[in-house]
Amino acid sequence: MTQEERRATIRHRTLKGGKIAINDGFSVIDCTVRNMSTAGALLRVTSVVGIPDAFQLVMSDGQKFDCVVQRRTATDIGVSFQPSV
């Protein structure tokens, strides 16, 4: 079974700009959103070094998502979206 088949929701391919916000938004890391669903996304970054296991994703259109890392490679981060508190 592939990773795609195990997901509860279908992710749609996309190519959108975003920022990974850490330290309450005082530090940001540019990223590209490669695919996205209502439950999560795949983010591409230059390097995953220094990116914590939880952060806020701020999309170029102003949408914000609280994220938890589910998997990571050298340049990709798979995240699930968490409900806002």
C-alpha positions in Angstrom: 0.0 0.0 0.0 1.4 3.4 -0.9 1.5 6.5 1.2 -1.2 8.1 -1.0 -3.6 5.2 -0.4 -3.3 5.3 3.4 -4.4 9.0 3.7 -7.9 9.7 4.9 -8.3 12.6 2.4 -7.0 13.0 -1.1 -4.2 15.5 -1.6 -4.3 17.7 -4.7 -1.1 18.7 -6.5 -0.3 22.3 -6.1 2.6 24.8 -6.4 2.0 27.5 -3.9 4.3 29.7 -1.9 4.3 29.6 1.9 6.3 30.3 5.0 7.0 28.1 8.0 6.6 30.3 11.0 8.4 29.4 14.2 9.2 31.3 17.4 5.7 32.9 17.4 6.3 34.2 13.9 9.6 35.9 14.6 11.5 33.4 12.4 10.2 32.3 9.0 11.5 29.8 6.5 10.3 29.9 2.8 8.7 26.8 1.5 6.7 25.5 -1.5 3.5 23.6 -1.0 3.7 20.7 -3.4 0.4 19.0 -2.5 -2.4 19.8 -0.1 -5.7 18.5 1.4 -7.9 19.5 4.2 -5.9 17.3 6.5 -2.3 18.0 5.6 0.3 19.0 3.0 3.7 18.3 1.6 6.2 21.1 1.9 9.5 21.5 0.0 12.3 23.5 1.7 16.0 24.0 1.0 16.8 22.0 4.1 14.8 20.6 7.1 17.6 21.5 9.5 16.3 23.6 12.3 12.6 23.1 11.5 10.8 21.9 14.7 8.2 19.1 14.8 5.3 21.6 15.2 5.0 25.0 13.5 2.5 27.3 11.7 2.3 27.3 7.9 1.4 30.7 6.5 0.3 30.5 2.9 0.9 33.3 0.4 -2.9 34.0 0.3 -3.0 34.6 4.1 -4.3 31.3 5.2 -2.7 29.8 8.4 -2.5 26.2 9.5 -1.1 24.7 12.7 1.1 21.8 11.6 2.7 18.7 13.1 5.4 16.9 11.1 4.5 13.4 10.1 7.6 12.6 8.0 10.6 14.4 6.7 13.4 13.9 4.1 16.3 16.1 3.3 14.1 18.6 1.5 10.5 17.6 2.1 8.2 17.8 5.1 4.9 15.9 5.3 2.6 17.6 7.8 -0.9 17.1 9.2 -3.0 20.1 10.1 -4.1 20.4 13.7 -7.3 22.2 14.9 -6.7 25.7 16.2 -7.1 26.2 19.9 
